[in-house]
Amino acid sequence: MKKVGSFFNYGIKIAFLGFFIIIANVKVGSDTTQIYSGANNRVTNLAMMSWRLEESQKNDLYNPIASYTGDLTGYGANCPLCNGTLACKPSYYVKDGTDTYVDNQYGKVNIVASSSNLACGSIVRFSSKLSSEPIYAIVLDRGVLGTDLDLLTPSESYASKVVGRSSITYEVLRDGWYEG
């Protein structure tokens, strides 16, 4: 489920860029990076416009769409009740020690379990004693209640000794896919 406002903003930006290209008198040359727009008597730097569009799209990825407070706990794929396969489809096997996922938009992120309040594939960001930098994670498992998150770790002993239990506030950066 896509965020409508973000999609709308992206459409406006593309339309704006298209408008400049359509009304511009382009000076052709091998090193041309500017266009002259007769409609508003301006010279536009195409490289700067492209950079600003890319920055705007990047910023949209990191603007939260929701915020929750809950408990953060940890679990290992070797937990007594775990079979090594995550609940979200397609199934991911983690008994081999995998505790991260490479996302097309966010790169390498941690894996968390949540309740069905968050769709599988949702991206969350939170701060924790585990890192001085914000932690980014993707929901690929189930098994917790309410607004809590359970961070997949290399082992159960690491989960209990290092992650423990703490109260966190986390932001949802991307709504994932809902399974029917």
N, C-alpha and C positions, 0 to 999 in steps of 0.2 A: 504494500500500500504506500504510494508516494505521497509526499507532503505537497498539497495543492499550491500553497504560496510559493514554495521553492520552484516548482515547475513553472508557475506563472511568471515569476521573476526571471527565470532563465529564458523563457519565451520572449519577454520584453527586451532583454539584452540582445538576443539574436536578431529580433526585428529592428532594433536600433542600429546594429552593425550593418544589417542588410540595407537599411535606409541610407546610410552613409555611402555604401558602395554603389547603390543605384543612382543617387543624385550627384555623385562625384565625377569630376573630370580628372581622370587618372593620367598623370604624366608618366609615360612609359620610359623605362630605363633600367639598366641592370642593378643599379643601387638605389632605386626609388623606394622609400619607406614612408612617404607622405602622400596624401591626396588633398586636392583642393576642392572644397565644396562650395559651389556657386550659390547654393540656397542660403547659406548663412555667412558667406565670405570668410571661411576659416580654412586653415591648413591643419589637417589632422595627421598626427604621427601614428601610423598603422602599428608599429611595434609596441608603442605605449598602449594603444587601444587593446591590442591582443593581450598584453600583460595584465591590464586591468580586468579584462573579461576572465582570464584564467584565475586571478586572485579572488575575484568575486565568486566564482564557482567553487574554489577551494574553501573560502570562508563559509559558504553554504553547507559544506560537509561537516563543519565543526560548530555550527549554531545548533544548540539544543532545541528539540521539539517538545520535550517533557522532562520533568525532574521528580525524583522519588527519594525517599529516605527508607532505609532498611538495614538489615544486618548483613555483613559480609562474612562468610565462612569459606573454608577450603575443603576440597576432597581430592583424593587421588583415584586414578582409574583402577587401582588395586584394592579399592575399598571392599569390605566383605559382601555387600549387596550389589556391587557393580560387575557387569559382564564385559565391560570394555567398549561397548557400543553406545554412542550418544543417542538420545531420543529423537532429535530433529532429523527430518528427512532432507536430503539423502543421508543415510546412516554413515557416521564417521567412527572408525575404530581407533581407540586411544590406549589400549593395553600395552602398546609398544613404547609408551612414555611420551607420546605427543601431548602437548598441553597448549599449543598455539595453532592458529589458523591464518592462512594468507588470504586476505580479502582483496577483491579487485579495486576497491576504492580506498580502503584504510591501511592496506599493507598487512604486516604481521601483527596480529592482535591475540590477546589471551582468549580463552574459552570459559564461559560461565554457564551455569544452570540457573534457570529462573522458573517462576510459576508461569502459567499460561497468560498472566497479565502482560507479558512481553512476548511478541511473536518471535518465532525462530528466525534467526538471521538479523535480529535487531542489534545495533551497535550502541554500546554504553561507554561512558567515560566517568572515572571516579578517581579520587585521591585516597591514598592509603599509606600506612606505615611501611608498606612493602617497597615503595619507590618514591624518590623525590620528584619524579615526573608523573603527570597524570597517566593512569592505566586505561587502555582501550581494550574492550572485550566484545566478543560476539556471543549471542545466546545460541547455543547449539545443543543444550540439554535441558531437562526438566528435573523436578524432584524437590523443589523448595516451595514454601508457602508465601503468599502475599507479595510484598515488594523486596524480599530478601534476594541476595545473589550468592551463589556458591561457586567459587573460583576453582577451576581444574588445575591441579598441581602435579608435579612429577610422582608424588607418593603420598600415602596417608600420613606418614610420620612428618613429612614436610608441611602438610596441611595443618596438622595439629600444633606443631612446634612454631612454625613461622607465621602462618595466616591467622590461626585461632578464630576468634569471633570479635568483630568490632562493628560499631554503628557507622554507616556511611550515607552520604547523599550522592546520588549518581544522576547523570544526565543521559537521556536517550538522544542519540545523534541521528539514528536512522531506524525507521520502523521496518521490521523484517517482513517475511512472508508468513501468511497464515495457512496452517495445514487443515485440510477439510476432513 
